[in-house]
């Protein structure tokens, strides 16, 4: 894996962390379905694993492929969850950023996504 891919993945993870934290605040302020426990927990999980994955890559840990693998999985789940809120622009943005991060982390982890 080259340095450009890693730099891009770090950027995607950092952005995903920020967007998930911002979306968490948005969801809590909206209340109702947006503030459901499972949804909030998933946003927190996604933000945390994105930060962790970025940290592992920044310090060039030999375990970064493993953190990227789980990060891809959590980001994909978060994207699917956020998409369930229909035409809410904030939720769509979060889903898009999570999906981009998932793809980047899959590449770093060497995961081949089934077509």
Helices and strands as residue ranges (DSSP letters): H 3-30, G 32-35, H 37-58, H 64-83, H 89-109
